């Protein structure tokens, strides 16, 4: 298992970025795909036609999102934590993704950088 941590600058305030990450209609705007998402802890989510799916664990409005990402029956769970901090250019988004299966690591990191965060950054550019 491997972990990934990275910081991204999103040119929008944390409140807007948070809504863009939890509101299915807004997710569709920046991702181009239907999304199943809720701010209810314990709810299931799905993005990019089920290429990303999991369970929402915790939320702090405009500041923090914690999710479990599914990789089959993997133990221990793969946990994604998104922390949003005010930044002079908008939002500093800190990503922590733990327990990524070794064989999926390169694809996951490329997905975060080239698709997920790139789409979000382009949406606010």
N, CA, C and O atoms as a printed pandas DataFrame, in Angstrom:
     atom_number atom_name residue_name chain_id  residue_number  x_coord  y_coord  z_coord
0              1         N          UNK        A               1    0.839   -1.181    0.000
1              2        CA          UNK        A               1    0.000    0.000    0.000
2              3         C          UNK        A               1    0.887    1.248    0.000
3              4         O          UNK        A               1    1.966    1.273    0.592
4              5         N          UNK        A               2    0.395    2.271   -0.681
5              6        CA          UNK        A               2    1.136    3.527   -0.750
6              7         C          UNK        A               2    0.210    4.678   -0.396
7              8         O          UNK        A               2   -1.011    4.563   -0.497
8              9         N          UNK        A               3    0.806    5.788    0.021
9             10        CA          UNK        A               3    0.072    7.007    0.336
10            11         C          UNK        A               3    0.484    8.110   -0.630
11            12         O          UNK        A               3    1.592    8.101   -1.166
12            13         N          UNK        A               4   -0.420    9.055   -0.843
13            14        CA          UNK        A               4   -0.145   10.203   -1.708
14            15         C          UNK        A               4   -0.632   11.460   -1.010
15            16         O          UNK        A               4   -1.739   11.496   -0.472
16            17         N          UNK        A               5    0.203   12.492   -1.022
17            18        CA          UNK        A               5   -0.172   13.783   -0.453
18            19         C          UNK        A               5    0.266   14.863   -1.428
19            20         O          UNK        A               5    1.367   14.818   -1.975
20            21         N          UNK        A               6   -0.627   15.846   -1.638
21            22        CA          UNK        A               6   -0.307   16.921   -2.578
22            23         C          UNK        A               6   -1.151   18.145   -2.239
23            24         O          UNK        A               6   -2.249   18.020   -1.696
24            25         N          UNK        A               7   -0.632   19.327   -2.562
25            26        CA          UNK        A               7   -1.370   20.590   -2.405
26            27         C          UNK        A               7   -1.687   21.146   -3.789
27            28         O          UNK        A               7   -0.864   21.090   -4.703
28            29         N          UNK        A               8   -2.890   21.681   -3.922
29            30        CA          UNK        A               8   -3.337   22.305   -5.168
30            31         C          UNK        A               8   -3.881   23.693   -4.829
31            32         O          UNK        A               8   -4.429   23.905   -3.748
32            33         N          UNK        A               9   -3.726   24.630   -5.756
33            34        CA          UNK        A               9   -4.336   25.945   -5.602
34            35         C          UNK        A               9   -5.526   26.007   -6.550
35            36         O          UNK        A               9   -5.389   25.804   -7.757
36            37         N          UNK        A              10   -6.694   26.290   -5.983
37            38        CA          UNK        A              10   -7.920   26.419   -6.758
38            39         C          UNK        A              10   -8.330   27.889   -6.690
39            40         O          UNK        A              10   -8.509   28.420   -5.594
40            41         N          UNK        A              11   -8.485   28.564   -7.840
41            42        CA          UNK        A              11   -8.767   30.003   -7.823
42            43         C          UNK        A              11  -10.228   30.340   -7.500
43            44         O          UNK        A              11  -10.934   30.934   -8.315
44            45         N          UNK        A              12  -10.662   29.953   -6.313
45            46        CA          UNK        A              12  -12.002   30.252   -5.802
46            47         C          UNK        A              12  -11.954   30.134   -4.284
47            48         O          UNK        A              12  -11.093   29.429   -3.756
48            49         N          UNK        A              13  -12.855   30.804   -3.568
49            50        CA          UNK        A              13  -12.844   30.706   -2.108
50            51         C          UNK        A              13  -13.209   29.312   -1.619
51            52         O          UNK        A              13  -13.902   28.573   -2.318
52            53         N          UNK        A              14  -12.746   28.941   -0.417
53            54        CA          UNK        A              14  -13.015   27.597    0.114
54            55         C          UNK        A              14  -14.496   27.215    0.110
55            56         O          UNK        A              14  -14.822   26.055   -0.143
56            57         N          UNK        A              15  -15.396   28.156    0.382
57            58        CA          UNK        A              15  -16.825   27.851    0.403
58            59         C          UNK        A              15  -17.305   27.349   -0.961
59            60         O          UNK        A              15  -18.089   26.403   -1.042
60            61         N          UNK        A              16  -16.826   27.991   -2.032
61            62        CA          UNK        A              16  -17.217   27.588   -3.390
62            63         C          UNK        A              16  -16.604   26.245   -3.768
63            64         O          UNK        A              16  -17.270   25.399   -4.365
64            65         N          UNK        A              17  -15.346   26.052   -3.422
65            66        CA          UNK        A              17  -14.672   24.788   -3.744
66            67         C          UNK        A              17  -15.354   23.640   -3.005
67            68         O          UNK        A              17  -15.569   22.568   -3.572
68            69         N          UNK        A              18  -15.688   23.869   -1.752
69            70        CA          UNK        A              18  -16.387   22.839   -0.975
70            71         C          UNK        A              18  -17.696   22.447   -1.660
71            72         O          UNK        A              18  -17.974   21.261   -1.839
72            73         N          UNK        A              19  -18.497   23.439   -2.042
73            74        CA          UNK        A              19  -19.766   23.151   -2.727
74            75         C          UNK        A              19  -19.525   22.394   -4.033
75            76         O          UNK        A              19  -20.291   21.499   -4.391
76            77         N          UNK        A              20  -18.458   22.758   -4.735
77            78        CA          UNK        A              20  -18.142   22.081   -5.997
78            79         C          UNK        A              20  -17.780   20.617   -5.784
79            80         O          UNK        A              20  -17.915   19.807   -6.701
80            81         N          UNK        A              21  -17.325   20.272   -4.592
81            82        CA          UNK        A              21  -16.934   18.898   -4.287
82            83         C          UNK        A              21  -18.062   18.049   -3.708
83            84         O          UNK        A              21  -17.968   16.822   -3.697
84            85         N          UNK        A              22  -19.134   18.693   -3.224
85            86        CA          UNK        A              22  -20.204   17.932   -2.569
86            87         C          UNK        A              22  -21.569   18.045   -3.244
87            88         O          UNK        A              22  -22.469   17.264   -2.935
88            89         N          UNK        A              23  -21.742   18.997   -4.156
89            90        CA          UNK        A              23  -23.024   19.196   -4.817
90            91         C          UNK        A              23  -23.031   18.457   -6.159
91            92         O          UNK        A              23  -22.239   18.799   -7.037
92            93         N          UNK        A              24  -23.895   17.462   -6.347
93            94        CA          UNK        A              24  -23.887   16.677   -7.591
94            95         C          UNK        A              24  -24.046   17.522   -8.860
95            96         O          UNK        A              24  -23.425   17.225   -9.880
96            97         N          UNK        A              25  -24.868   18.567   -8.804
97            98        CA          UNK        A              25  -25.063   19.413   -9.987
98            99         C          UNK        A              25  -23.783   20.169  -10.334
99           100         O          UNK        A              25  -23.445   20.306  -11.509
100          101         N          UNK        A              26  -23.073   20.656   -9.327
101          102        CA          UNK        A              26  -21.818   21.378   -9.567
102          103         C          UNK        A              26  -20.714   20.421   -9.993
103          104         O          UNK        A              26  -19.893   20.759  -10.846
104          105         N          UNK        A              27  -20.691   19.234   -9.406
105          106        CA          UNK        A              27  -19.701   18.227   -9.822
106          107         C          UNK        A              27  -19.868   17.946  -11.313
107          108         O          UNK        A              27  -18.882   17.823  -12.040
108          109         N          UNK        A              28  -21.117   17.843  -11.765
109          110        CA          UNK        A              28  -21.379   17.600  -13.187
110          111         C          UNK        A              28  -20.820   18.737  -14.051
111          112         O          UNK        A              28  -20.297   18.490  -15.137
112          113         N          UNK        A              29  -20.930   19.969  -13.575
113          114        CA          UNK        A              29  -20.429   21.115  -14.342
114          115         C          UNK        A              29  -18.924   21.043  -14.568
115          116         O          UNK        A              29  -18.452   21.296  -15.676
116          117         N          UNK        A              30  -18.159   20.699  -13.520
117          118        CA          UNK        A              30  -16.705   20.700  -13.695
118          119         C          UNK        A              30  -16.140   19.368  -14.159
119          120         O          UNK        A              30  -15.051   19.325  -14.733
120          121         N          UNK        A              31  -16.869   18.269  -13.918
121          122        CA          UNK        A              31  -16.346   16.957  -14.331
122          123         C          UNK        A              31  -16.886   16.517  -15.684
123          124         O          UNK        A              31  -16.269   15.705  -16.373
124          125         N          UNK        A              32  -18.052   17.062  -16.062
125          126        CA          UNK        A              32  -18.681   16.643  -17.310
126          127         C          UNK        A              32  -19.436   15.334  -17.198
127          128         O          UNK        A              32  -19.910   14.810  -18.205
128          129         N          UNK        A              33  -19.560   14.796  -15.993
129          130        CA          UNK        A              33  -20.208   13.500  -15.779
130          131         C          UNK        A              33  -21.245   13.604  -14.659
131          132         O          UNK        A              33  -21.143   14.454  -13.774
132          133         N          UNK        A              34  -22.241   12.724  -14.720
133          134        CA          UNK        A              34  -23.201   12.620  -13.626
134          135         C          UNK        A              34  -22.464   12.186  -12.363
135          136         O          UNK        A              34  -21.460   11.477  -12.429
136          137         N          UNK        A              35  -22.976   12.623  -11.206
137          138        CA          UNK        A              35  -22.355   12.265   -9.930
138          139         C          UNK        A              35  -23.431   11.900   -8.922
139          140         O          UNK        A              35  -24.514   12.484   -8.901
140          141         N          UNK        A              36  -23.109   10.929   -8.092
141          142        CA          UNK        A              36  -23.927   10.605   -6.937
142          143         C          UNK        A              36  -23.120   11.061   -5.725
143          144         O          UNK        A              36  -22.044   10.530   -5.451
144          145         N          UNK        A              37  -23.652   12.057   -4.997
145          146        CA          UNK        A              37  -22.916   12.617   -3.871
146          147         C          UNK        A              37  -23.904   13.194   -2.872
147          148         O          UNK        A              37  -24.946   13.731   -3.246
148          149         N          UNK        A              38  -23.562   13.076   -1.599
149          150        CA          UNK        A              38  -24.368   13.620   -0.509
150          151         C          UNK        A              38  -23.424   14.020    0.610
151          152         O          UNK        A              38  -22.346   13.445    0.755
152          153         N          UNK        A              39  -23.830   15.006    1.402
153          154        CA          UNK        A              39  -23.038   15.392    2.571
154          155         C          UNK        A              39  -23.390   14.567    3.801
155          156         O          UNK        A              39  -22.965   14.893    4.910
156          157         N          UNK        A              40  -24.146   13.524    3.617
157          158        CA          UNK        A              40  -24.563   12.663    4.731
158          159         C          UNK        A              40  -23.463   11.642    5.036
159          160         O          UNK        A              40  -23.170   10.795    4.192
160          161         N          UNK        A              41  -22.842   11.703    6.233
161          162        CA          UNK        A              41  -21.861   10.685    6.583
162          163         C          UNK        A              41  -22.481    9.291    6.484
163          164         O          UNK        A              41  -23.603    9.063    6.937
164          165         N          UNK        A              42  -21.741    8.378    5.892
165          166        CA          UNK        A              42  -22.212    7.011    5.693
166          167         C          UNK        A              42  -22.848    6.787    4.334
167          168         O          UNK        A              42  -23.095    5.643    3.953
168          169         N          UNK        A              43  -23.121    7.865    3.586
169          170        CA          UNK        A              43  -23.731    7.721    2.263
170          171         C          UNK        A              43  -22.696    7.269    1.231
171          172         O          UNK        A              43  -21.507    7.562    1.354
172          173         N          UNK        A              44  -23.166    6.558    0.226
173          174        CA          UNK        A              44  -22.310    6.104   -0.871
174          175         C          UNK        A              44  -22.184    7.226   -1.902
175          176         O          UNK        A              44  -23.091    8.043   -2.056
176          177         N          UNK        A              45  -21.048    7.256   -2.607
177          178        CA          UNK        A              45  -20.877    8.222   -3.690
178          179         C          UNK        A              45  -20.294    7.520   -4.906
179          180         O          UNK        A              45  -19.715    6.438   -4.809
180          181         N          UNK        A              46  -20.463    8.167   -6.051
181          182        CA          UNK        A              46  -19.946    7.632   -7.314
182          183         C          UNK        A              46  -19.657    8.798   -8.258
183          184         O          UNK        A              46  -20.485    9.692   -8.429
184          185         N          UNK        A              47  -18.468    8.775   -8.867
185          186        CA          UNK        A              47  -18.045    9.807   -9.804
186          187         C          UNK        A              47  -17.495    9.158  -11.072
187          188         O          UNK        A              47  -17.067    8.004  -11.051
188          189         N          UNK        A              48  -17.510    9.893  -12.155
189          190        CA          UNK        A              48  -16.957    9.442  -13.429
190          191         C          UNK        A              48  -17.443    8.039  -13.788
191          192         O          UNK        A              48  -16.657    7.108  -13.966
192          193         N          UNK        A              49  -18.765    7.924  -13.887
193          194        CA          UNK        A              49  -19.406    6.663  -14.300
194          195         C          UNK        A              49  -18.909    5.472  -13.484
195          196         O          UNK        A              49  -18.585    4.422  -14.041
196          197         N          UNK        A              50  -18.853    5.636  -12.186
197          198        CA          UNK        A              50  -18.448    4.608  -11.228
198          199         C          UNK        A              50  -16.961    4.269  -11.255
199          200         O          UNK        A              50  -16.549    3.295  -10.626
200          201         N          UNK        A              51  -16.140    5.052  -11.970
201          202        CA          UNK        A              51  -14.706    4.758  -11.915
202          203         C          UNK        A              51  -14.139    5.139  -10.546
203          204         O          UNK        A              51  -13.087    4.639  -10.147
204          205         N          UNK        A              52  -14.840    6.029   -9.824
205          206        CA          UNK        A              52  -14.520    6.346   -8.431
206          207         C          UNK        A              52  -15.795    6.113   -7.636
207          208         O          UNK        A              52  -16.841    6.681   -7.949
208          209         N          UNK        A              53  -15.707    5.281   -6.612
209          210        CA          UNK        A              53  -16.870    5.060   -5.757
210          211         C          UNK        A              53  -16.394    4.788   -4.348
211          212         O          UNK        A              53  -15.257    4.375   -4.117
212          213         N          UNK        A              54  -17.294    5.030   -3.413
213          214        CA          UNK        A              54  -16.931    4.807   -2.028
214          215         C          UNK        A              54  -18.006    5.270   -1.088
215          216         O          UNK        A              54  -19.186    5.335   -1.435
216          217         N          UNK        A              55  -17.568    5.596    0.127
217          218        CA          UNK        A              55  -18.486    5.985    1.199
218          219         C          UNK        A              55  -17.983    7.273    1.832
219          220         O          UNK        A              55  -16.797    7.409    2.133
220          221         N          UNK        A              56  -18.899    8.216    2.029
221          222        CA          UNK        A              56  -18.566    9.467    2.708
222          223         C          UNK        A              56  -18.480    9.218    4.211
223          224         O          UNK        A              56  -19.379    8.623    4.806
224          225         N          UNK        A              57  -17.389    9.679    4.813
225          226        CA          UNK        A              57  -17.166    9.437    6.234
226          227         C          UNK        A              57  -17.444   10.658    7.102
227          228         O          UNK        A              57  -18.080   10.539    8.150
228          229         N          UNK        A              58  -16.971   11.842    6.676
229          230        CA          UNK        A              58  -17.121   13.031    7.521
230          231         C          UNK        A              58  -17.030   14.298    6.676
231          232         O          UNK        A              58  -16.385   14.334    5.628
232          233         N          UNK        A              59  -17.702   15.333    7.175
233          234        CA          UNK        A              59  -17.696   16.641    6.513
234          235         C          UNK        A              59  -17.581   17.739    7.564
235          236         O          UNK        A              59  -18.160   17.646    8.646
236          237         N          UNK        A              60  -16.824   18.781    7.226
237          238        CA          UNK        A              60  -16.823   20.049    7.952
238          239         C          UNK        A              60  -17.022   21.103    6.879
239          240         O          UNK        A              60  -16.134   21.327    6.056
240          241         N          UNK        A              61  -18.176   21.753    6.877
241          242        CA          UNK        A              61  -18.539   22.683    5.818
242          243         C          UNK        A              61  -17.411   23.663    5.503
243          244         O          UNK        A              61  -16.850   24.299    6.396
244          245         N          UNK        A              62  -17.096   23.767    4.226
245          246        CA          UNK        A              62  -16.085   24.692    3.694
246          247         C          UNK        A              62  -14.666   24.392    4.148
247          248         O          UNK        A              62  -13.760   25.189    3.904
248          249         N          UNK        A              63  -14.455   23.243    4.810
249          250        CA          UNK        A              63  -13.110   22.966    5.316
250          251         C          UNK        A              63  -12.604   21.543    5.078
251          252         O          UNK        A              63  -11.429   21.366    4.757
252          253         N          UNK        A              64  -13.458   20.522    5.228
253          254        CA          UNK        A              64  -12.925   19.160    5.230
254          255         C          UNK        A              64  -13.937   18.159    4.685
255          256         O          UNK        A              64  -15.132   18.235    4.970
256          257         N          UNK        A              65  -13.417   17.207    3.882
257          258        CA          UNK        A              65  -14.190   16.080    3.371
258          259         C          UNK        A              65  -13.342   14.831    3.581
259          260         O          UNK        A              65  -12.164   14.808    3.224
260          261         N          UNK        A              66  -13.943   13.791    4.160
261          262        CA          UNK        A              66  -13.236   12.524    4.352
262          263         C          UNK        A              66  -14.082   11.423    3.719
263          264         O          UNK        A              66  -15.275   11.298    3.997
264          265         N          UNK        A              67  -13.440   10.626    2.861
265          266        CA          UNK        A              67  -14.131    9.554    2.150
266          267         C          UNK        A              67  -13.310    8.266    2.199
267          268         O          UNK        A              67  -12.085    8.293    2.316
268          269         N          UNK        A              68  -14.012    7.147    2.107
269          270        CA          UNK        A              68  -13.371    5.854    1.871
270          271         C          UNK        A              68  -13.561    5.540    0.393
271          272         O          UNK        A              68  -14.688    5.541   -0.101
272          273         N          UNK        A              69  -12.473    5.272   -0.311
273          274        CA          UNK        A              69  -12.548    4.892   -1.725
274          275         C          UNK        A              69  -12.447    3.380   -1.807
275          276         O          UNK        A              69  -11.613    2.763   -1.144
276          277         N          UNK        A              70  -13.303    2.792   -2.624
277          278        CA          UNK        A              70  -13.352    1.338   -2.733
278          279         C          UNK        A              70  -12.342    0.815   -3.752
279          280         O          UNK        A              70  -12.243    1.318   -4.871
280          281         N          UNK        A              71  -11.607   -0.192   -3.340
281          282        CA          UNK        A              71  -10.716   -0.981   -4.192
282          283         C          UNK        A              71  -11.032   -2.442   -3.898
283          284         O          UNK        A              71  -10.236   -3.132   -3.262
284          285         N          UNK        A              72  -12.183   -2.917   -4.353
285          286        CA          UNK        A              72  -12.590   -4.286   -4.074
286          287         C          UNK        A              72  -12.815   -4.472   -2.584
287          288         O          UNK        A              72  -13.394   -3.610   -1.924
288          289         N          UNK        A              73  -12.353   -5.604   -2.054
289          290        CA          UNK        A              73  -12.528   -5.906   -0.626
290          291         C          UNK        A              73  -11.280   -5.558    0.172
291          292         O          UNK        A              73  -10.983   -6.193    1.184
292          293         N          UNK        A              74  -10.560   -4.558   -0.283
293          294        CA          UNK        A              74   -9.276   -4.206    0.316
294          295         C          UNK        A              74   -9.386   -3.848    1.791
295          296         O          UNK        A              74  -10.303   -3.139    2.206
296          297         N          UNK        A              75   -8.453   -4.341    2.561
297          298        CA          UNK        A              75   -8.237   -3.937    3.955
298          299         C          UNK        A              75   -6.768   -3.601    4.085
299          300         O          UNK        A              75   -5.955   -4.353    3.549
300          301         N          UNK        A              76   -6.365   -2.550    4.743
301          302        CA          UNK        A              76   -7.228   -1.540    5.341
302          303         C          UNK        A              76   -7.835   -0.625    4.282
303          304         O          UNK        A              76   -7.396   -0.607    3.132
304          305         N          UNK        A              77   -8.832    0.119    4.682
305          306        CA          UNK        A              77   -9.552    0.992    3.756
306          307         C          UNK        A              77   -8.642    2.076    3.192
307          308         O          UNK        A              77   -7.702    2.525    3.849
308          309         N          UNK        A              78   -8.941    2.487    1.960
309          310        CA          UNK        A              78   -8.248    3.600    1.318
310          311         C          UNK        A              78   -9.023    4.873    1.653
311          312         O          UNK        A              78  -10.182    5.018    1.266
312          313         N          UNK        A              79   -8.384    5.790    2.369
313          314        CA          UNK        A              79   -9.058    6.986    2.870
314          315         C          UNK        A              79   -8.536    8.227    2.139
315          316         O          UNK        A              79   -7.330    8.432    2.004
316          317         N          UNK        A              80   -9.487    9.050    1.670
317          318        CA          UNK        A              80   -9.182   10.328    1.033
318          319         C          UNK        A              80   -9.638   11.435    1.974
319          320         O          UNK        A              80  -10.788   11.460    2.413
320          321         N          UNK        A              81   -8.720   12.348    2.275
321          322        CA          UNK        A              81   -9.043   13.521    3.081
322          323         C          UNK        A              81   -8.706   14.754    2.263
323          324         O          UNK        A              81   -7.579   14.912    1.791
324          325         N          UNK        A              82   -9.694   15.626    2.097
325          326        CA          UNK        A              82   -9.513   16.898    1.397
326          327         C          UNK        A              82   -9.669   18.014    2.423
327          328         O          UNK        A              82  -10.718   18.145    3.053
328          329         N          UNK        A              83   -8.624   18.812    2.586
329          330        CA          UNK        A              83   -8.643   19.942    3.524
330          331         C          UNK        A              83   -8.559   21.231    2.721
331          332         O          UNK        A              83   -7.678   21.385    1.875
332          333         N          UNK        A              84   -9.472   22.150    2.985
333          334        CA          UNK        A              84   -9.541   23.414    2.262
334          335         C          UNK        A              84   -9.105   24.549    3.176
335          336         O          UNK        A              84   -9.635   24.718    4.274
336          337         N          UNK        A              85   -8.123   25.332    2.701
337          338        CA          UNK        A              85   -7.611   26.449    3.477
338          339         C          UNK        A              85   -7.663   27.715    2.632
339          340         O          UNK        A              85   -7.355   27.665    1.442
340          341         N          UNK        A              86   -8.049   28.854    3.219
341          342        CA          UNK        A              86   -7.987   30.114    2.467
342          343         C          UNK        A              86   -6.555   30.374    1.998
343          344         O          UNK        A              86   -5.592   30.070    2.701
344          345         N          UNK        A              87   -6.436   30.937    0.808
345          346        CA          UNK        A              87   -5.139   31.235    0.202
346          347         C          UNK        A              87   -5.293   32.546   -0.552
347          348         O          UNK        A              87   -6.389   32.870   -1.010
348          349         N          UNK        A              88   -4.219   33.298   -0.688
349          350        CA          UNK        A              88   -4.314   34.595   -1.363
350          351         C          UNK        A              88   -4.812   34.458   -2.808
351          352         O          UNK        A              88   -5.340   35.422   -3.364
352          353         N          UNK        A              89   -4.656   33.283   -3.422
353          354        CA          UNK        A              89   -5.144   33.058   -4.785
354          355         C          UNK        A              89   -6.457   32.278   -4.803
355          356         O          UNK        A              89   -6.911   31.870   -5.872
356          357         N          UNK        A              90   -7.076   32.064   -3.639
357          358        CA          UNK        A              90   -8.339   31.338   -3.575
358          359         C          UNK        A              90   -8.344   30.313   -2.459
359          360         O          UNK        A              90   -8.573   30.643   -1.295
360          361         N          UNK        A              91   -8.086   29.047   -2.832
361          362        CA          UNK        A              91   -8.087   27.949   -1.864
362          363         C          UNK        A              91   -6.848   27.086   -2.036
363          364         O          UNK        A              91   -6.484   26.717   -3.152
364          365         N          UNK        A              92   -6.217   26.774   -0.938
365          366        CA          UNK        A              92   -5.187   25.749   -0.929
366          367         C          UNK        A              92   -5.894   24.456   -0.543
367          368         O          UNK        A              92   -6.401   24.318    0.570
368          369         N          UNK        A              93   -5.920   23.517   -1.474
369          370        CA          UNK        A              93   -6.571   22.232   -1.239
370          371         C          UNK        A              93   -5.496   21.199   -0.956
371          372         O          UNK        A              93   -4.671   20.893   -1.817
372          373         N          UNK        A              94   -5.512   20.668    0.252
373          374        CA          UNK        A              94   -4.556   19.635    0.654
374          375         C          UNK        A              94   -5.223   18.273    0.498
375          376         O          UNK        A              94   -6.256   18.005    1.112
376          377         N          UNK        A              95   -4.631   17.424   -0.322
377          378        CA          UNK        A              95   -5.124   16.073   -0.560
378          379         C          UNK        A              95   -4.241   15.083    0.180
379          380         O          UNK        A              95   -3.015   15.134    0.081
380          381         N          UNK        A              96   -4.872   14.184    0.923
381          382        CA          UNK        A              96   -4.180   13.043    1.527
382          383         C          UNK        A              96   -4.959   11.798    1.118
383          384         O          UNK        A              96   -6.144   11.677    1.429
384          385         N          UNK        A              97   -4.304   10.881    0.429
385          386        CA          UNK        A              97   -4.939    9.631    0.003
386          387         C          UNK        A              97   -4.078    8.494    0.532
387          388         O          UNK        A              97   -2.929    8.336    0.118
388          389         N          UNK        A              98   -4.627    7.703    1.444
389          390        CA          UNK        A              98   -3.857    6.638    2.090
390          391         C          UNK        A              98   -4.275    5.259    1.588
391          392         O          UNK        A              98   -5.372    5.077    1.059
392          393         N          UNK        A              99   -3.387    4.306    1.764
393          394        CA          UNK        A              99   -3.640    2.888    1.464
394          395         C          UNK        A              99   -4.090    2.651    0.026
395          396         O          UNK        A              99   -5.077    1.961   -0.228
396          397         N          UNK        A             100   -3.349    3.236   -0.902
397          398        CA          UNK        A             100   -3.614    3.008   -2.323
398          399         C          UNK        A             100   -2.911    1.708   -2.712
399          400         O          UNK        A             100   -1.717    1.559   -2.455
400          401         N          UNK        A             101   -3.629    0.764   -3.325
401          402        CA          UNK        A             101   -2.962   -0.470   -3.746
402          403         C          UNK        A             101   -1.787   -0.161   -4.682
403          404         O          UNK        A             101   -1.891    0.683   -5.573
404          405         N          UNK        A             102   -0.692   -0.848   -4.466
405          406        CA          UNK        A             102    0.536   -0.631   -5.239
406          407         C          UNK        A             102    0.265   -0.628   -6.748
407          408         O          UNK        A             102    0.775    0.224   -7.476
408          409         N          UNK        A             103   -0.542   -1.590   -7.208
409          410        CA          UNK        A             103   -0.783   -1.721   -8.650
410          411         C          UNK        A             103   -1.655   -0.596   -9.218
411          412         O          UNK        A             103   -1.702   -0.410  -10.434
412          413         N          UNK        A             104   -2.341    0.150   -8.355
413          414        CA          UNK        A             104   -3.203    1.257   -8.800
414          415         C          UNK        A             104   -2.579    2.628   -8.578
415          416         O          UNK        A             104   -3.135    3.634   -9.020
416          417         N          UNK        A             105   -1.450    2.686   -7.911
417          418        CA          UNK        A             105   -0.877    3.958   -7.457
418          419         C          UNK        A             105   -0.643    4.948   -8.606
419          420         O          UNK        A             105   -1.088    6.092   -8.522
420          421         N          UNK        A             106    0.033    4.540   -9.656
421          422        CA          UNK        A             106    0.343    5.448  -10.757
422          423         C          UNK        A             106   -0.924    5.995  -11.396
423          424         O          UNK        A             106   -1.014    7.193  -11.663
424          425         N          UNK        A             107   -1.908    5.128  -11.643
425          426        CA          UNK        A             107   -3.174    5.579  -12.232
426          427         C          UNK        A             107   -3.913    6.541  -11.303
427          428         O          UNK        A             107   -4.486    7.527  -11.765
428          429         N          UNK        A             108   -3.906    6.267  -10.015
429          430        CA          UNK        A             108   -4.591    7.136   -9.052
430          431         C          UNK        A             108   -3.934    8.511   -9.009
431          432         O          UNK        A             108   -4.627    9.527   -9.056
432          433         N          UNK        A             109   -2.617    8.555   -8.921
433          434        CA          UNK        A             109   -1.906    9.844   -8.868
434          435         C          UNK        A             109   -2.147   10.628  -10.155
435          436         O          UNK        A             109   -2.417   11.828  -10.104
436          437         N          UNK        A             110   -2.052    9.969  -11.304
437          438        CA          UNK        A             110   -2.326   10.655  -12.573
438          439         C          UNK        A             110   -3.775   11.137  -12.622
439          440         O          UNK        A             110   -4.048   12.230  -13.119
440          441         N          UNK        A             111   -4.694   10.336  -12.115
441          442        CA          UNK        A             111   -6.093   10.737  -12.080
442          443         C          UNK        A             111   -6.315   11.975  -11.224
443          444         O          UNK        A             111   -7.035   12.892  -11.618
444          445         N          UNK        A             112   -5.689   11.996  -10.048
445          446        CA          UNK        A             112   -5.806   13.175   -9.195
446          447         C          UNK        A             112   -5.283   14.419   -9.906
447          448         O          UNK        A             112   -5.953   15.451   -9.941
448          449         N          UNK        A             113   -4.086   14.315  -10.469
449          450        CA          UNK        A             113   -3.429   15.487  -11.045
450          451         C          UNK        A             113   -3.994   15.895  -12.400
451          452         O          UNK        A             113   -4.245   17.077  -12.636
452          453         N          UNK        A             114   -4.194   14.928  -13.289
453          454        CA          UNK        A             114   -4.525   15.235  -14.685
454          455         C          UNK        A             114   -6.015   15.299  -14.973
455          456         O          UNK        A             114   -6.416   15.858  -15.994
456          457         N          UNK        A             115   -6.842   14.744  -14.105
457          458        CA          UNK        A             115   -8.281   14.729  -14.363
458          459         C          UNK        A             115   -9.028   15.452  -13.242
459          460         O          UNK        A             115   -9.594   16.521  -13.469
460          461         N          UNK        A             116   -9.035   14.887  -12.053
461          462        CA          UNK        A             116   -9.849   15.408  -10.952
462          463         C          UNK        A             116   -9.497   16.865  -10.641
463          464         O          UNK        A             116  -10.344   17.748  -10.783
464          465         N          UNK        A             117   -8.267   17.120  -10.223
465          466        CA          UNK        A             117   -7.885   18.486   -9.834
466          467         C          UNK        A             117   -7.730   19.405  -11.032
467          468         O          UNK        A             117   -8.056   20.589  -10.945
468          469         N          UNK        A             118   -7.239   18.883  -12.155
469          470        CA          UNK        A             118   -7.120   19.712  -13.360
470          471         C          UNK        A             118   -8.492   20.203  -13.810
471          472         O          UNK        A             118   -8.630   21.357  -14.217
472          473         N          UNK        A             119   -9.500   19.349  -13.743
473          474        CA          UNK        A             119  -10.859   19.746  -14.128
474          475         C          UNK        A             119  -11.400   20.805  -13.183
475          476         O          UNK        A             119  -12.038   21.762  -13.622
476          477         N          UNK        A             120  -11.151   20.641  -11.894
477          478        CA          UNK        A             120  -11.616   21.607  -10.912
478          479         C          UNK        A             120  -10.901   22.955  -11.099
479          480         O          UNK        A             120  -11.536   24.008  -11.036
480          481         N          UNK        A             121   -9.599   22.921  -11.325
481          482        CA          UNK        A             121   -8.846   24.156  -11.548
482          483         C          UNK        A             121   -9.309   24.854  -12.823
483          484         O          UNK        A             121   -9.479   26.073  -12.830
484          485         N          UNK        A             122   -9.515   24.098  -13.902
485          486        CA          UNK        A             122   -9.976   24.678  -15.162
486          487         C          UNK        A             122  -11.357   25.310  -15.004
487          488         O          UNK        A             122  -11.631   26.356  -15.593
488          489         N          UNK        A             123  -12.226   24.680  -14.213
489          490        CA          UNK        A             123  -13.579   25.185  -13.996
490          491         C          UNK        A             123  -13.546   26.604  -13.409
491          492         O          UNK        A             123  -14.374   27.444  -13.764
492          493         N          UNK        A             124  -12.601   26.864  -12.523
493          494        CA          UNK        A             124  -12.515   28.168  -11.870
494          495         C          UNK        A             124  -11.536   29.128  -12.537
495          496         O          UNK        A             124  -11.432   30.282  -12.123
496          497         N          UNK        A             125  -10.831   28.681  -13.541
497          498        CA          UNK        A             125   -9.826   29.552  -14.205
498          499         C          UNK        A             125  -10.483   30.677  -14.984
499          500         O          UNK        A             125   -9.791   31.491  -15.595
